Amino acid sequence: MKNKEIKITLGTGNKYKVFEINTIVKSLGYDEILFTPVPNGFNPIEDGMTFEENSYIKASEGAILSQNICLADDSGLC
């Protein structure tokens, strides 16, 4: 079966995140994911009370701006 290409917008300004996520994906035996950068204007206000809420805020704004599936995380300064 031929692998299908998946394109996902990554809701972060951290360019290392792409490498980090693809390292995990490959270690699980999958092909790497092709991430598209968030469009200009991506500057979500992370005013959630939890990491989960901030992740949702970033993913939602990234999806709206890119018109694509968007993945985001938030680990604060931990």
C-alpha positions, 0 to 999 in steps of 0.5 A: 500500500502506498503511503499517503502524504499528510500536511499539517500546520504546526501552531508554533514559532519553534522551528525545532518542534518539527524535528522533535515531532518527526523524531517521535513519529519515526520512532513509532514506525511511521513516515515523517509528517510534512508540516506547513508553517503558520501564516504571517499574523499568527500571534495567539493570546495565550490566556488560558488557565491550563496548558490544554486551553493554551494549546487549543487557542494556538491550534484554533488560530493556526487552523483559521489562518491556514485553512488547514489542520493545525497541531499545537502544544503548550508546555509553558516554561516547565 
